[in-house]
Amino acid sequence: MRSLDPTWTDVATVAIVGGQLVLLIVAAVFGWRQLREARQLREAQVRAFVMVDLDEAARPKIIDLVIKNSGATIARDVTFEFIPTPKSSTGGAYFDSWKVLTTGIATLPPGREIRTLFDSAPQRFNAGLADEYDITVRYRGEPGNKKYEEKLKLDFGVFWNRMSVQANGLHEIHAEVKRIREELHKWTANPGPGLLQVSPRDLEQRIADIERQLEEQRRERERRAVDTEPPGAE
């Protein structure tokens, strides 16, 4: 009667088949992960991406609220949820009536930016308002009209106690020179005894000297003007 016990060849065959099965499973898992990562990368390249941030405006110490679609495709039905409710020290409650925050944005094209005044930094620092806001942004976009939800945080604290450089630009220098020039031209070239007497040539020379001195002072301030600016300073 033939023995039913497995031979070494049977064991080897089973081991080989089992090893091949394991390799197939590992390859399948690896291939699935590669496919998923490729899809995620493609989605990241073509999707919309709506951000909310704080940014300094062109005017000194003024902080804007900025909403921007930095993605590659259009965002639709964009809505915002702020915790706590946004408040500004400048007065009024225009956030409560601003359509962007109350009903949202129907379409936000790629690269489009919407900017509005949020607050004045010195006023806000002294007003005791919240520094941090938690924001949830919800919208739809490509691919496949997919729903997205971003959890963001705004923090006014990044604007406090910073190092800054105080330096006058060409606009300020030209304005000061213009003021001095207008003042000097009020002088009469030869107004008579007892008063300042100056020729037109001397007057132009004095103006040139003043312009040169102002330029030297500006360069010196730029070299030494790094200091700590109090966050609430006007």
C-alpha positions as semicolon CSV with decimal commas, in nm:
position;residue;x (nm);y (nm);z (nm)
1;M;0,000;0,000;0,000
2;R;0,141;0,342;-0,098
3;S;0,233;0,577;0,187
4;L;0,030;0,901;0,216
5;D;0,314;1,087;0,383
6;P;0,445;1,378;0,169
7;T;0,784;1,335;0,013
8;W;1,055;1,600;0,010
9;T;0,962;1,684;-0,348
10;D;0,604;1,753;-0,242
11;V;0,725;1,980;0,037
12;A;0,960;2,159;-0,200
13;T;0,684;2,209;-0,455
14;V;0,450;2,354;-0,194
15;A;0,725;2,584;-0,067
16;I;0,802;2,709;-0,417
17;V;0,436;2,769;-0,495
18;G;0,391;2,945;-0,160
19;G;0,694;3,163;-0,223
20;Q;0,566;3,256;-0,567
21;L;0,228;3,341;-0,417
22;V;0,393;3,564;-0,156
23;L;0,596;3,739;-0,427
24;L;0,282;3,794;-0,631
25;I;0,104;3,943;-0,330
26;V;0,399;4,172;-0,251
27;A;0,420;4,281;-0,616
28;A;0,046;4,347;-0,623
29;V;0,062;4,556;-0,305
30;F;0,365;4,747;-0,435
31;G;0,197;4,806;-0,770
32;W;-0,122;4,926;-0,600
33;R;0,075;5,170;-0,383
34;Q;0,262;5,299;-0,686
35;L;-0,064;5,348;-0,872
36;R;-0,218;5,529;-0,574
37;E;0,082;5,760;-0,539
38;A;0,076;5,832;-0,912
39;R;-0,292;5,923;-0,892
40;Q;-0,230;6,144;-0,588
41;L;0,056;6,319;-0,767
42;R;-0,156;6,376;-1,076
43;E;-0,442;6,506;-0,863
44;A;-0,207;6,744;-0,680
45;Q;-0,089;6,876;-1,015
46;V;-0,436;6,946;-1,155
47;R;-0,649;7,020;-0,849
48;A;-0,765;7,353;-0,710
49;F;-0,609;7,466;-0,382
50;V;-0,774;7,750;-0,190
51;M;-0,569;7,921;0,080
52;V;-0,649;8,193;0,336
53;D;-0,366;8,399;0,479
54;L;-0,265;8,729;0,640
55;D;-0,039;8,963;0,445
56;E;0,099;9,312;0,494
57;A;-0,052;9,563;0,254
58;A;0,139;9,828;0,062
59;R;0,061;10,071;0,344
60;P;0,283;10,030;0,654
61;K;0,140;9,831;0,945
62;I;-0,182;9,743;0,760
63;I;-0,268;9,373;0,746
64;D;-0,491;9,228;0,472
65;L;-0,694;8,909;0,462
66;V;-0,598;8,725;0,143
67;I;-0,793;8,445;-0,027
68;K;-0,623;8,279;-0,323
69;N;-0,661;7,974;-0,545
70;S;-0,299;7,866;-0,585
71;G;-0,397;7,546;-0,765
72;A;-0,408;7,468;-1,136
73;T;-0,785;7,445;-1,191
74;I;-1,098;7,632;-1,094
75;A;-1,251;7,601;-0,745
76;R;-1,631;7,606;-0,711
77;D;-1,873;7,671;-0,425
78;V;-1,600;7,795;-0,191
79;T;-1,716;7,855;0,168
80;F;-1,535;7,964;0,485
81;E;-1,588;7,893;0,854
82;F;-1,400;8,109;1,108
83;I;-1,356;8,022;1,476
84;P;-1,388;8,268;1,647
85;T;-1,584;8,511;1,432
86;P;-1,339;8,754;1,267
87;K;-1,327;9,100;1,426
88;S;-1,126;9,411;1,345
89;S;-1,012;9,691;1,574
90;T;-1,086;9,943;1,299
91;G;-1,454;9,934;1,394
92;G;-1,768;9,816;1,222
93;A;-1,879;9,463;1,148
94;Y;-1,826;9,447;0,774
95;F;-1,715;9,082;0,796
96;D;-2,078;9,004;0,884
97;S;-2,194;9,155;0,555
98;W;-1,905;9,064;0,325
99;K;-2,053;8,823;0,072
100;V;-1,730;8,625;0,039
101;L;-1,758;8,510;0,401
102;T;-2,136;8,498;0,437
103;T;-2,235;8,305;0,123
104;G;-1,901;8,208;-0,028
105;I;-1,753;8,230;-0,376
106;A;-1,926;8,060;-0,667
107;T;-1,612;8,025;-0,883
108;L;-1,251;8,104;-0,803
109;P;-1,022;8,067;-1,108
110;P;-0,662;7,944;-1,069
111;G;-0,427;8,224;-0,964
112;R;-0,714;8,452;-0,862
113;E;-0,659;8,650;-0,540
114;I;-0,917;8,837;-0,332
115;R;-0,779;9,082;-0,076
116;T;-0,947;9,298;0,187
117;L;-0,837;9,503;0,487
118;F;-0,837;9,297;0,806
119;D;-0,679;9,531;1,062
120;S;-0,423;9,791;1,161
121;A;-0,137;9,620;1,346
122;P;-0,082;9,890;1,615
123;Q;-0,455;9,923;1,688
124;R;-0,509;9,548;1,703
125;F;-0,212;9,490;1,934
126;N;-0,366;9,726;2,189
127;A;-0,730;9,618;2,139
128;G;-0,709;9,277;2,309
129;L;-0,866;9,091;2,015
130;A;-0,792;8,728;1,931
131;D;-0,459;8,662;1,762
132;E;-0,549;8,318;1,625
133;Y;-0,833;8,200;1,401
134;D;-0,910;7,843;1,297
135;I;-1,049;7,834;0,945
136;T;-1,218;7,557;0,751
137;V;-1,232;7,608;0,375
138;R;-1,464;7,384;0,172
139;Y;-1,493;7,373;-0,207
140;R;-1,529;7,149;-0,512
141;G;-1,281;7,101;-0,793
142;E;-1,110;6,873;-1,040
143;P;-1,074;6,588;-1,087
144;G;-1,432;6,467;-1,095
145;N;-1,590;6,758;-0,909
146;K;-1,429;6,623;-0,590
147;K;-1,502;6,786;-0,253
148;Y;-1,207;6,933;-0,064
149;E;-1,173;7,059;0,292
150;E;-0,871;7,254;0,419
151;K;-0,797;7,317;0,790
152;L;-0,600;7,641;0,826
153;K;-0,486;7,873;1,106
154;L;-0,434;8,249;1,095
155;D;-0,207;8,403;1,357
156;F;-0,156;8,777;1,405
157;G;0,120;8,690;1,652
158;V;0,372;8,654;1,369
159;F;0,356;9,032;1,320
160;W;0,443;9,123;1,681
161;N;0,794;9,194;1,820
162;R;0,974;9,171;1,489
163;M;1,307;9,320;1,384
164;S;1,275;9,592;1,124
165;V;1,486;9,836;0,927
166;Q;1,379;10,200;0,917
167;A;1,514;10,359;0,599
168;N;1,385;10,648;0,393
169;G;1,347;10,582;0,025
170;L;1,388;10,811;-0,272
171;H;1,030;10,934;-0,240
172;E;1,088;11,067;0,112
173;I;1,423;11,223;0,018
174;H;1,276;11,396;-0,287
175;A;0,985;11,528;-0,081
176;E;1,223;11,674;0,177
177;V;1,444;11,832;-0,090
178;K;1,139;11,980;-0,258
179;R;1,024;12,132;0,071
180;I;1,368;12,283;0,134
181;R;1,394;12,410;-0,222
182;E;1,055;12,583;-0,195
183;E;1,157;12,737;0,135
184;L;1,489;12,867;0,000
185;H;1,328;13,013;-0,308
186;K;1,120;13,233;-0,080
187;W;1,438;13,426;-0,003
188;T;1,498;13,743;-0,206
189;A;1,833;13,749;-0,384
190;N;1,909;14,106;-0,267
191;P;1,640;14,203;-0,016
192;G;1,831;14,502;0,123
193;P;2,046;14,591;0,422
194;G;2,000;14,399;0,743
195;L;1,855;14,090;0,574
196;L;2,013;13,780;0,424
197;Q;2,171;13,855;0,088
198;V;2,238;13,565;-0,147
199;S;2,288;13,540;-0,520
200;P;2,098;13,291;-0,737
201;R;2,423;13,100;-0,791
202;D;2,485;13,078;-0,416
203;L;2,126;12,965;-0,368
204;E;2,167;12,677;-0,614
205;Q;2,494;12,580;-0,450
206;R;2,327;12,568;-0,108
207;I;2,049;12,348;-0,243
208;A;2,305;12,113;-0,397
209;D;2,491;12,095;-0,063
210;I;2,169;12,014;0,121
211;E;2,081;11,738;-0,127
212;R;2,428;11,589;-0,085
213;Q;2,401;11,600;0,295
214;L;2,058;11,436;0,290
215;E;2,187;11,157;0,069
216;E;2,482;11,097;0,303
217;Q;2,247;11,091;0,602
218;R;2,019;10,842;0,429
219;R;2,308;10,606;0,358
220;E;2,429;10,634;0,717
221;R;2,079;10,555;0,851
222;E;2,056;10,247;0,630
223;R;2,383;10,119;0,774
224;R;2,284;10,169;1,136
225;A;1,904;10,170;1,143
226;V;1,834;9,806;1,241
227;D;1,651;9,814;1,572
228;T;1,365;9,648;1,755
229;E;1,033;9,805;1,670
230;P;0,764;9,796;1,942
231;P;0,466;9,609;1,796
232;G;0,221;9,882;1,890
233;A;0,429;10,173;1,767
234;E;0,265;10,415;1,531
